[in-house]
């Protein structure tokens, strides 16, 4: 199989994808957070004083996508079809998320419509 690519098309080198020449993803910066995303995303850097992770080339079923995520409270980050997601929270963040969910459940119970006290219920 013959394949070709413009030599000026790739700023980060060339690779092979099932017999086709392709541009390599840009490298990830040093010091990025742990996670499986680093195997399928390129061009990843920390932004906003280390509060968010931004990647320019995350693999998806539609090709490569840009994606970003806040990293505070996230222990492991993954790539789900081109979207960065938190796969594992730190213990403190997980506890905080449970408290938020519990509060939301309580609010839903308190604010829900209740029948009037004198309403009859069919049994």
N, C-alpha and C positions, 0 to 999 in steps of 0.2 A: 504494500500500500504506500503510495506516495503522498506526502503531506508537506505543506510549507506554511510559513508565517513571516510577516514583515519583521525584520530585525529591529525596527524602531518601535514596534507595537508594544514591547514588553520592557518595562523599566526595572524588573526584578528577576530577570532570567527566564528560562524556558523549561517546560516540563513535558511529560508524555501522559496523555489521558486516553487510554485504550487505543493506542496507535496514532493518535492525533497530536500534533505539536500544539501546546497551549502556553499561555503566559503563567509563570509562577505567581502565587499570591505574594504580596509584600510581607516582609518579616514582621513578627510581633515584637513590641518593645520589651525591654528588660523590666522585671518587677511587676508584671501583670498578675492578677489574681489566679488562683488554681481553678481548674475545671476542664471538662472535656471539650469545651468550645475551642481551645487552643489547637486542637487537631483538625478542625474544619473551618476555622476563621483565620484570616490574615489581616495584617495592618492594624492590629489591636494596640491601643494605647490607653493609659489612664488620663482622664480629663478632670477639670473642675477641682484641682488640688487633691486628686486621688479619690474623689467621691463617685465618679462614674467611669465606666469602661466603654470605649467606642471601638468598633471594628469596621473596616471598610469592605471586607470581602468574606462574608459568611455564606457557606454553601447552603443552598436550598434546592428544592425540586425545580425551581425556575432559574437556576443559575446562582450568581453571587449577589448578595444584598448587603447594604449597610445596616448596622444595628448598634444600639447603645442600651446600657442598663445602669442603674444606681447600684453600687457595690456594698453600701453600708448594711451590715447585718447578714450578708450573703457569704457562706463559707465555700460554696462551689457553684460555678456558673457553667451552663451548657448552651448549646446551639440547637434549637428546635426549628428546623426548616427555615433557617436564615434569621431567626429571632433569638437574641440572647435572653436567657431566663435563669432565674435562681433555682438550682436543683437541690441545694441544701443550705439551710439557714444556720447561723451561729446559735448556740443555746440561748443567749439573751434575746436575740431577735425572734426565735421560735416561741419563747415564753411570752414576749410582747404581742406576737400575732395571735396566740391563744387568748390572751386577755382581751384584745380587740374583738375577736370573734365572739367571745362570751358576752361582752358588752353589747354587741350588735344583736345577738340572740335575745338578751334581756329587753333591749329597746323594742324589738319587734313584738315581744309578748306584751309589754306595757302599752304600746301605742296602737295595738290592733283593735279593731272594732269589736266591741262586746255587745251582746243583746241587752236590752233594758232589763232591769231586775224583775219586772212584772211580766216579762214575755213568756209565753207558753212554749214548751218544746215538745215536738211530736216524737214519740218513742216508738 
